[in-house]
């Protein structure tokens, strides 16, 4: 069974979320389309399954809600950025 990236990282929960933010930041820095799987934007522990909804109750915890806020801000910054070749 597949697991989300922050489950496979070593360390305590705070370190896992820091590593996940680092990995997502690296992904946002690369050119091309950005791909987030369902639940990845707020650090869902379980793999997404089509018969069960996302674990939205995780947003009640500060680590999950801060990760969602970080992804929202990063996505907004990427949307406003112009490609380098169009800079004048």
C-alpha positions as CSV (number, residue, x, y, z in Angstrom):
1,X,0.0,0.0,0.0
2,X,1.3,3.4,-0.9
3,X,1.8,6.1,1.8
4,X,2.2,9.8,1.6
5,X,5.6,11.3,1.6
6,X,5.6,12.7,5.1
7,X,4.8,9.3,6.6
8,X,8.0,7.8,5.1
9,X,10.2,10.6,6.4
10,X,12.2,9.9,9.6
11,X,11.8,12.1,12.6
12,X,9.0,13.5,14.8
13,X,5.8,14.9,13.4
14,X,7.1,18.5,13.4
15,X,10.2,17.4,11.4
16,X,8.1,15.4,9.0
17,X,6.0,18.5,8.2
18,X,9.1,20.6,7.8
19,X,10.5,18.1,5.3
20,X,7.2,18.0,3.4
21,X,7.3,21.8,3.1
22,X,10.8,21.6,1.9
23,X,9.9,19.0,-0.7
24,X,6.9,21.0,-1.9
25,X,9.0,24.1,-2.1
26,X,11.5,22.3,-4.3
27,X,8.6,21.1,-6.5
28,X,7.3,24.7,-6.8
29,X,10.7,26.0,-7.8
30,X,11.0,23.6,-10.7
31,X,9.6,24.6,-14.2
32,X,6.4,22.9,-15.5
33,X,3.1,22.0,-14.1
34,X,2.6,21.3,-10.4
35,X,0.9,18.1,-9.3
36,X,-0.6,17.6,-5.8
37,X,-2.5,14.5,-5.1
38,X,-5.8,14.6,-3.2
39,X,-5.1,15.4,0.5
40,X,-1.5,16.3,-0.1
41,X,-2.2,20.0,0.3
42,X,-3.0,19.6,4.0
43,X,-0.9,16.5,4.9
44,X,-3.5,13.8,5.0
45,X,-2.0,10.7,6.7
46,X,-4.0,8.1,4.8
47,X,-3.9,7.4,1.1
48,X,-6.9,8.8,-0.7
49,X,-9.5,6.1,-1.4
50,X,-12.5,6.7,-3.7
51,X,-15.1,5.2,-1.4
52,X,-14.1,7.4,1.5
53,X,-13.8,11.2,1.6
54,X,-10.7,13.2,2.5
55,X,-9.9,13.6,6.2
56,X,-10.9,17.3,6.4
57,X,-11.1,17.1,10.2
58,X,-7.2,17.1,10.2
59,X,-7.5,20.9,9.4
60,X,-8.4,21.3,13.1
61,X,-4.8,20.6,14.0
62,X,-2.3,23.5,13.6
63,X,0.3,21.5,11.6
64,X,-2.2,20.5,9.0
65,X,-3.8,23.9,8.7
66,X,-0.5,25.7,8.5
67,X,0.6,23.3,5.7
68,X,-2.6,24.1,3.8
69,X,-2.0,27.8,4.3
70,X,1.7,27.4,3.1
71,X,0.5,25.5,-0.1
72,X,-2.1,28.2,-0.7
73,X,0.4,31.0,-0.5
74,X,3.0,29.1,-2.7
75,X,0.4,28.4,-5.3
76,X,-0.7,32.0,-5.4
77,X,2.9,33.1,-5.9
78,X,3.4,30.7,-8.7
79,X,0.2,31.9,-10.4
80,X,1.4,35.5,-10.4
81,X,4.9,34.8,-11.6
82,X,5.7,35.6,-15.3
83,X,8.1,33.3,-17.3
84,X,11.7,34.5,-17.3
85,X,11.8,34.9,-21.1
86,X,9.1,37.6,-20.9
87,X,10.9,39.8,-18.4
88,X,11.9,43.2,-19.7
